[in-house]
Amino acid sequence: DENTPLEETCAAMADTIRSGKVHYWGASEWSADQIAHAVSLCRSEGWPVPISNQPQYSMLWREIEKRVLPVSGELGLGQVVWSPLAQGVLTGKYVTPDDIPTDSRAAGGDKDFVTWLLKPEVLDAVQAMRPLAEEAGCTLPQLALRWALRQPGVSSVIVGATKPEHVDDNVAAADLDVPDELLQRAGDLLEPVAAG
């Protein structure tokens, strides 16, 4: 909350930890400057420092690579990233902007969150990843999740699912043994169409 002084936020987190109500604290969508300021303030006051940040991050949204990941790495914060499947686009279910599955996020009330990704060049790049997923012996969502999980500084991913089989597919990504070189190729393939 940019309207609340950072001192109040950090002090409240310290009080909550001291009272035993929580063990650790983290932030969500904080900039590199906010993270650095909070850690510096907490250290100077003897308060517990934040241990995590929860930013948006995927092969198609890489904004945090510029400053948040490096600063967090220096200060010891892990990233628990949300939307690692880019609102479902990295599942490969969207093939063209004109053929949106009726049961998808892009067809429903959340379409404003995904519309910016439904460009032919983005969808074509995602479809071009299919041979890489086949080479890795996994699904497109698993490849995208494994890529995110292998990025330096990423501690975990937050995924959503509409069907039980999606949960099973997503969880399997944690145990995949995908060569770094293949993950690099997948990331390089999508980098030209990624935001950030």
DABEL-V831180 format. One line per field, one symbol per residue. ss: DSSP state (@ for helix, = for strand, . for the rest). psi: psi as a letter, one per 40 degrees, with the letter a starting at -180 (. if undefined). burial: + if it has 16 or more other ideal C-beta (glycine too) atoms within 10 Angstrom, else -. A space follows every 10 residues. Layout:
ss->???
psi->???
burial->???
This chain:
ss->.....@@@@@ @@@@@@@@.. .....===.. .@@@@@@@@@ @@@@@..... .===.=.=.. =.@@@..@@@ @@@@@..=== ==...@@@@@ @......... ....@@@... @@@@@@@..@ @@@@@@@..@ @@@@@@...@ @@@@@@@@@. ...=====.. ...@@@@@@@ @@@@@....@ @@@@@@@@@@ @...=.
psi->heehhddddd ddddddddee didiiiihfi iddddddddd ddddefihii eiigihhiee gfdedddddd ddddeehihg iifeeffede eeehdieegh hdeiddeaee ddeedeefid dddddddeed dddddefiid ddddddddde hhehdiihii ieiddddddd ddddeighid ddddddddde ddeii.
burial->--------++ --++------ ----+++--+ -+-+++-++- ++----++++ ++++++++++ ++-+---++- ++--+-+-++ ++++++++++ ++++-----+ ---+++---- ---+--++-- -++-++--+- -++--+-+++ +++++++++- +-++--+-+- -----+--++ --+--+-+-- -++--++-++ --++--
